[in-house]
């Protein structure tokens, strides 16, 4: 019995990805790399903890969140979940949607751009929350924490994502501004 093929979604013929020049074509791979680094940063340990009240061992961000909820620290666990998991995922999915699936000729592109810009304002908050936790724990002598590769992968995810999204926003603005100018010229005639 032959298994049916599930077709992969194709980019919209008038998406930003289809209009990019050779340098701008790096945006798509940059978004994918950012996503892979983000997932790696979530599951690979970000710190080794020698002593911290209830925590000892190496923790990934997801394991740390799980441990916080398990210990009843719902406010801190929720804050880290929102700023380190949910906001970055929303930003990456919105950026991918804008890059591959939204027609740059439609009015939906301005809505998608404004959503992406709103999510971008929170883009460094995820690394900031994790870093603050490590700094506070080590500086107050609550713990001996050693950064691990996960924190670097997580930080690289944010940086690569910021570069890709910034370049994509410039491309989108250039295209939408050119479309507005051509509309203005056609209404004057």
Phi and psi in degrees as GROMACS dihedral restraints (atoms count N, CA, C in turn):
[ dihedral_restraints ]
;  ai    aj    ak    al  type     phi  dphi    fc
    3     4     5     6     1   -88.5    20    10
    4     5     6     7     1   132.7    20    10
    6     7     8     9     1   -79.9    20    10
    7     8     9    10     1   137.1    20    10
    9    10    11    12     1   -69.6    20    10
   10    11    12    13     1   144.2    20    10
   12    13    14    15     1   -85.3    20    10
   13    14    15    16     1   134.8    20    10
   15    16    17    18     1   -97.7    20    10
   16    17    18    19     1   117.7    20    10
   18    19    20    21     1   -69.7    20    10
   19    20    21    22     1   138.2    20    10
   21    22    23    24     1   -74.8    20    10
   22    23    24    25     1   146.4    20    10
   24    25    26    27     1   -64.4    20    10
   25    26    27    28     1   140.5    20    10
   27    28    29    30     1  -102.4    20    10
   28    29    30    31     1   151.0    20    10
   30    31    32    33     1   -65.3    20    10
   31    32    33    34     1   144.6    20    10
   33    34    35    36     1   -63.0    20    10
   34    35    36    37     1   138.9    20    10
   36    37    38    39     1   -62.0    20    10
   37    38    39    40     1   -21.4    20    10
   39    40    41    42     1  -114.5    20    10
   40    41    42    43     1    34.2    20    10
   42    43    44    45     1   -84.4    20    10
   43    44    45    46     1   167.2    20    10
   45    46    47    48     1   -60.8    20    10
   46    47    48    49     1   -34.7    20    10
   48    49    50    51     1   -63.6    20    10
   49    50    51    52     1   -27.8    20    10
   51    52    53    54     1   -84.9    20    10
   52    53    54    55     1   -12.1    20    10
   54    55    56    57     1  -107.7    20    10
   55    56    57    58     1    -1.8    20    10
   57    58    59    60     1   -71.7    20    10
   58    59    60    61     1   146.1    20    10
   60    61    62    63     1   -81.8    20    10
   61    62    63    64     1  -174.6    20    10
   63    64    65    66     1   -63.4    20    10
   64    65    66    67     1   -37.2    20    10
   66    67    68    69     1   -72.9    20    10
   67    68    69    70     1   -41.6    20    10
   69    70    71    72     1   -68.0    20    10
   70    71    72    73     1   -18.7    20    10
   72    73    74    75     1   -66.0    20    10
   73    74    75    76     1   -12.8    20    10
   75    76    77    78     1   -74.9    20    10
   76    77    78    79     1   -11.6    20    10
   78    79    80    81     1   -62.4    20    10
   79    80    81    82     1   -47.2    20    10
   81    82    83    84     1   -59.0    20    10
   82    83    84    85     1   -53.3    20    10
   84    85    86    87     1   -60.6    20    10
   85    86    87    88     1   -32.6    20    10
   87    88    89    90     1   -63.9    20    10
   88    89    90    91     1   -40.7    20    10
   90    91    92    93     1   -64.9    20    10
   91    92    93    94     1   -41.8    20    10
   93    94    95    96     1   -65.0    20    10
   94    95    96    97     1   -42.6    20    10
   96    97    98    99     1   -63.0    20    10
   97    98    99   100     1   -41.8    20    10
   99   100   101   102     1   -60.6    20    10
  100   101   102   103     1   -41.9    20    10
  102   103   104   105     1   -64.0    20    10
  103   104   105   106     1   -45.1    20    10
  105   106   107   108     1   -64.7    20    10
  106   107   108   109     1   -41.0    20    10
  108   109   110   111     1   -64.9    20    10
  109   110   111   112     1   -38.2    20    10
  111   112   113   114     1   -62.2    20    10
  112   113   114   115     1   -50.0    20    10
  114   115   116   117     1   -61.1    20    10
  115   116   117   118     1   -43.8    20    10
  117   118   119   120     1   -61.3    20    10
  118   119   120   121     1   -42.1    20    10
  120   121   122   123     1   -64.8    20    10
  121   122   123   124     1   -26.4    20    10
  123   124   125   126     1   -77.3    20    10
  124   125   126   127     1   -35.1    20    10
  126   127   128   129     1  -102.3    20    10
  127   128   129   130     1   -20.5    20    10
  129   130   131   132     1   -88.5    20    10
  130   131   132   133     1   139.9    20    10
  132   133   134   135     1   -53.5    20    10
  133   134   135   136     1   134.9    20    10
  135   136   137   138     1   -97.1    20    10
  136   137   138   139     1   -20.1    20    10
  138   139   140   141     1  -157.6    20    10
  139   140   141   142     1   149.0    20    10
  141   142   143   144     1  -104.0    20    10
  142   143   144   145     1   130.6    20    10
  144   145   146   147     1  -112.3    20    10
  145   146   147   148     1   122.5    20    10
  147   148   149   150     1   -85.8    20    10
  148   149   150   151     1   -41.5    20    10
  150   151   152   153     1  -153.3    20    10
  151   152   153   154     1   129.1    20    10
  153   154   155   156     1  -163.1    20    10
  154   155   156   157     1   101.7    20    10
  156   157   158   159     1    27.2    20    10
  157   158   159   160     1   -81.7    20    10
  159   160   161   162     1  -107.4    20    10
  160   161   162   163     1   -11.0    20    10
  162   163   164   165     1  -102.2    20    10
  163   164   165   166     1   131.2    20    10
  165   166   167   168     1  -144.6    20    10
  166   167   168   169     1   146.8    20    10
  168   169   170   171     1   112.3    20    10
  169   170   171   172     1  -167.0    20    10
  171   172   173   174     1  -102.2    20    10
  172   173   174   175     1   137.2    20    10
  174   175   176   177     1  -129.5    20    10
  175   176   177   178     1   134.2    20    10
  177   178   179   180     1   -86.4    20    10
  178   179   180   181     1   171.5    20    10
  180   181   182   183     1   -62.5    20    10
  181   182   183   184     1   -43.4    20    10
  183   184   185   186     1   -65.2    20    10
  184   185   186   187     1   -39.8    20    10
  186   187   188   189     1   -66.8    20    10
  187   188   189   190     1   -38.2    20    10
  189   190   191   192     1   -64.7    20    10
  190   191   192   193     1   -43.2    20    10
  192   193   194   195     1   -62.2    20    10
  193   194   195   196     1   -44.7    20    10
  195   196   197   198     1   -59.2    20    10
  196   197   198   199     1   -43.5    20    10
  198   199   200   201     1   -65.9    20    10
  199   200   201   202     1   -40.2    20    10
  201   202   203   204     1   -61.5    20    10
  202   203   204   205     1   -46.1    20    10
  204   205   206   207     1   -65.6    20    10
  205   206   207   208     1   -37.4    20    10
  207   208   209   210     1   -64.1    20    10
  208   209   210   211     1   -31.4    20    10
  210   211   212   213     1   -87.0    20    10
  211   212   213   214     1    -1.7    20    10
  213   214   215   216     1    87.5    20    10
  214   215   216   217     1    11.3    20    10
  216   217   218   219     1   -88.8    20    10
  217   218   219   220     1    70.8    20    10
  219   220   221   222     1   -70.3    20    10
  220   221   222   223     1   -34.9    20    10
  222   223   224   225     1   -67.4    20    10
  223   224   225   226     1   -49.2    20    10
  225   226   227   228     1   -67.1    20    10
  226   227   228   229     1   -42.9    20    10
  228   229   230   231     1   -60.6    20    10
  229   230   231   232     1   -40.7    20    10
  231   232   233   234     1   -67.7    20    10
  232   233   234   235     1   -41.8    20    10
  234   235   236   237     1   -62.2    20    10
  235   236   237   238     1   -45.5    20    10
  237   238   239   240     1   -66.2    20    10
  238   239   240   241     1   -38.3    20    10
  240   241   242   243     1   -62.6    20    10
  241   242   243   244     1   -46.0    20    10
  243   244   245   246     1   -66.5    20    10
  244   245   246   247     1   -50.0    20    10
  246   247   248   249     1   -83.2    20    10
  247   248   249   250     1   -24.6    20    10
  249   250   251   252     1  -104.7    20    10
  250   251   252   253     1   -13.9    20    10
  252   253   254   255     1  -121.7    20    10
  253   254   255   256     1   -56.6    20    10
  255   256   257   258     1   -69.7    20    10
  256   257   258   259     1   -52.7    20    10
  258   259   260   261     1   -59.6    20    10
  259   260   261   262     1   -47.1    20    10
  261   262   263   264     1   -62.4    20    10
  262   263   264   265     1   -38.5    20    10
  264   265   266   267     1   -64.5    20    10
  265   266   267   268     1   -44.2    20    10
  267   268   269   270     1   -59.6    20    10
  268   269   270   271     1   -42.2    20    10
  270   271   272   273     1   -64.2    20    10
  271   272   273   274     1   -45.0    20    10
  273   274   275   276     1   -65.4    20    10
  274   275   276   277     1   -41.1    20    10
  276   277   278   279     1   -68.3    20    10
  277   278   279   280     1   -39.1    20    10
  279   280   281   282     1   -65.4    20    10
  280   281   282   283     1   -40.5    20    10
  282   283   284   285     1   -64.8    20    10
  283   284   285   286     1   -43.4    20    10
  285   286   287   288     1   -64.1    20    10
  286   287   288   289     1   -41.6    20    10
  288   289   290   291     1   -60.7    20    10
  289   290   291   292     1   -45.1    20    10
  291   292   293   294     1   -65.8    20    10
  292   293   294   295     1   -40.4    20    10
  294   295   296   297     1   -70.0    20    10
  295   296   297   298     1   -42.2    20    10
  297   298   299   300     1  -106.2    20    10
  298   299   300   301     1   -25.9    20    10
  300   301   302   303     1  -121.3    20    10
  301   302   303   304     1    -7.3    20    10
  303   304   305   306     1  -102.9    20    10
  304   305   306   307     1   131.8    20    10
  306   307   308   309     1   -69.5    20    10
  307   308   309   310     1   119.6    20    10
  309   310   311   312     1   -68.5    20    10
  310   311   312   313     1   -12.1    20    10
  312   313   314   315     1   -85.8    20    10
  313   314   315   316     1   -13.0    20    10
  315   316   317   318     1   -89.6    20    10
  316   317   318   319     1   165.2    20    10
  318   319   320   321     1   -74.3    20    10
  319   320   321   322     1   -14.7    20    10
  321   322   323   324     1   -62.8    20    10
  322   323   324   325     1   -22.8    20    10
  324   325   326   327     1   -67.4    20    10
  325   326   327   328     1   -36.5    20    10
  327   328   329   330     1   -68.3    20    10
  328   329   330   331     1   -37.3    20    10
  330   331   332   333     1   -64.7    20    10
  331   332   333   334     1   -45.6    20    10
  333   334   335   336     1   -63.6    20    10
  334   335   336   337     1   -39.6    20    10
  336   337   338   339     1   -64.7    20    10
  337   338   339   340     1   -42.4    20    10
  339   340   341   342     1   -67.1    20    10
  340   341   342   343     1   -36.7    20    10
  342   343   344   345     1   -64.0    20    10
  343   344   345   346     1   -43.0    20    10
  345   346   347   348     1   -64.6    20    10
  346   347   348   349     1   -40.4    20    10
  348   349   350   351     1   -64.7    20    10
  349   350   351   352     1   -38.9    20    10
  351   352   353   354     1   -63.8    20    10
  352   353   354   355     1   -43.4    20    10
  354   355   356   357     1   -68.8    20    10
  355   356   357   358     1   -32.4    20    10
  357   358   359   360     1   -65.1    20    10
  358   359   360   361     1   -26.5    20    10
  360   361   362   363     1   -64.2    20    10
  361   362   363   364     1   -21.9    20    10
  363   364   365   366     1  -101.4    20    10
  364   365   366   367     1     8.4    20    10
  366   367   368   369     1   -64.6    20    10
  367   368   369   370     1   -33.6    20    10
  369   370   371   372     1   -92.5    20    10
  370   371   372   373     1    -5.2    20    10
  372   373   374   375     1   -62.9    20    10
  373   374   375   376     1   -33.5    20    10
  375   376   377   378     1   -63.6    20    10
  376   377   378   379     1   -47.5    20    10
  378   379   380   381     1   -67.9    20    10
  379   380   381   382     1   -38.3    20    10
  381   382   383   384     1   -59.2    20    10
  382   383   384   385     1   -44.7    20    10
  384   385   386   387     1   -62.7    20    10
  385   386   387   388     1   -45.1    20    10
  387   388   389   390     1   -66.5    20    10
  388   389   390   391     1   -44.7    20    10
  390   391   392   393     1   -64.2    20    10
  391   392   393   394     1   -41.2    20    10
  393   394   395   396     1   -60.3    20    10
  394   395   396   397     1   -42.4    20    10
  396   397   398   399     1   -59.2    20    10
  397   398   399   400     1   -43.5    20    10
  399   400   401   402     1   -67.8    20    10
  400   401   402   403     1   -44.9    20    10
  402   403   404   405     1   -64.0    20    10
  403   404   405   406     1   -45.6    20    10
  405   406   407   408     1   -62.4    20    10
  406   407   408   409     1   -44.3    20    10
  408   409   410   411     1   -64.7    20    10
  409   410   411   412     1   -40.0    20    10
  411   412   413   414     1   -79.8    20    10
  412   413   414   415     1   -36.6    20    10
  414   415   416   417     1   -76.4    20    10
  415   416   417   418     1   -24.2    20    10
  417   418   419   420     1   -93.0    20    10
  418   419   420   421     1    10.2    20    10
  420   421   422   423     1    61.8    20    10
  421   422   423   424     1    19.6    20    10
  423   424   425   426     1   -72.7    20    10
  424   425   426   427     1   -28.8    20    10
  426   427   428   429     1  -155.4    20    10
  427   428   429   430     1   158.8    20    10
  429   430   431   432     1  -104.1    20    10
  430   431   432   433     1   105.1    20    10
  432   433   434   435     1  -114.4    20    10
  433   434   435   436     1   139.5    20    10
  435   436   437   438     1  -120.7    20    10
  436   437   438   439     1   124.1    20    10
  438   439   440   441     1   -62.5    20    10
  439   440   441   442     1   144.3    20    10
  441   442   443   444     1  -119.1    20    10
  442   443   444   445     1   177.2    20    10
  444   445   446   447     1   -59.8    20    10
  445   446   447   448     1   -29.9    20    10
  447   448   449   450     1   -58.1    20    10
  448   449   450   451     1   -38.4    20    10
  450   451   452   453     1   -67.3    20    10
  451   452   453   454     1   -34.0    20    10
  453   454   455   456     1   -71.9    20    10
  454   455   456   457     1   -39.6    20    10
  456   457   458   459     1   -63.9    20    10
  457   458   459   460     1   -42.1    20    10
  459   460   461   462     1   -62.4    20    10
  460   461   462   463     1   -45.7    20    10
  462   463   464   465     1   -64.3    20    10
  463   464   465   466     1   -39.9    20    10
  465   466   467   468     1   -64.3    20    10
  466   467   468   469     1   -35.3    20    10
  468   469   470   471     1   -58.4    20    10
  469   470   471   472     1   -45.4    20    10
  471   472   473   474     1   -64.5    20    10
  472   473   474   475     1   -45.1    20    10
  474   475   476   477     1   -65.4    20    10
  475   476   477   478     1   -46.1    20    10
  477   478   479   480     1   -63.3    20    10
  478   479   480   481     1   -42.1    20    10
  480   481   482   483     1   -62.1    20    10
  481   482   483   484     1   -42.2    20    10
  483   484   485   486     1   -63.2    20    10
  484   485   486   487     1   -41.4    20    10
  486   487   488   489     1   -65.0    20    10
  487   488   489   490     1   -46.2    20    10
  489   490   491   492     1   -64.9    20    10
  490   491   492   493     1   -45.8    20    10
  492   493   494   495     1   -67.4    20    10
  493   494   495   496     1   -39.8    20    10
  495   496   497   498     1   -60.8    20    10
  496   497   498   499     1   -43.7    20    10
  498   499   500   501     1   -64.9    20    10
  499   500   501   502     1   -40.2    20    10
  501   502   503   504     1   -65.6    20    10
  502   503   504   505     1   -40.4    20    10
  504   505   506   507     1   -63.9    20    10
  505   506   507   508     1   -39.4    20    10
  507   508   509   510     1   -63.3    20    10
  508   509   510   511     1   -43.2    20    10
  510   511   512   513     1   -61.8    20    10
  511   512   513   514     1   -46.1    20    10
  513   514   515   516     1   -63.0    20    10
  514   515   516   517     1   -42.4    20    10
  516   517   518   519     1   -63.7    20    10
  517   518   519   520     1   -41.4    20    10
  519   520   521   522     1   -62.3    20    10
  520   521   522   523     1   -42.9    20    10
  522   523   524   525     1   -68.4    20    10
  523   524   525   526     1   -45.4    20    10
  525   526   527   528     1   -67.9    20    10
  526   527   528   529     1   -36.5    20    10
  528   529   530   531     1   -65.5    20    10
  529   530   531   532     1   -40.4    20    10
  531   532   533   534     1   -64.7    20    10
  532   533   534   535     1   -38.3    20    10
  534   535   536   537     1   -66.0    20    10
  535   536   537   538     1   -40.1    20    10
  537   538   539   540     1   -65.1    20    10
  538   539   540   541     1   -41.4    20    10
  540   541   542   543     1   -62.8    20    10
  541   542   543   544     1   -41.4    20    10
  543   544   545   546     1   -69.3    20    10
  544   545   546   547     1   -32.9    20    10
  546   547   548   549     1   -67.5    20    10
  547   548   549   550     1   -41.4    20    10
  549   550   551   552     1   -62.8    20    10
  550   551   552   553     1   -40.5    20    10
  552   553   554   555     1   -66.8    20    10
  553   554   555   556     1   -40.5    20    10
  555   556   557   558     1   -71.7    20    10
  556   557   558   559     1   -30.0    20    10
  558   559   560   561     1   -76.5    20    10
  559   560   561   562     1   -26.1    20    10
  561   562   563   564     1   -72.2    20    10
  562   563   564   565     1   -34.3    20    10
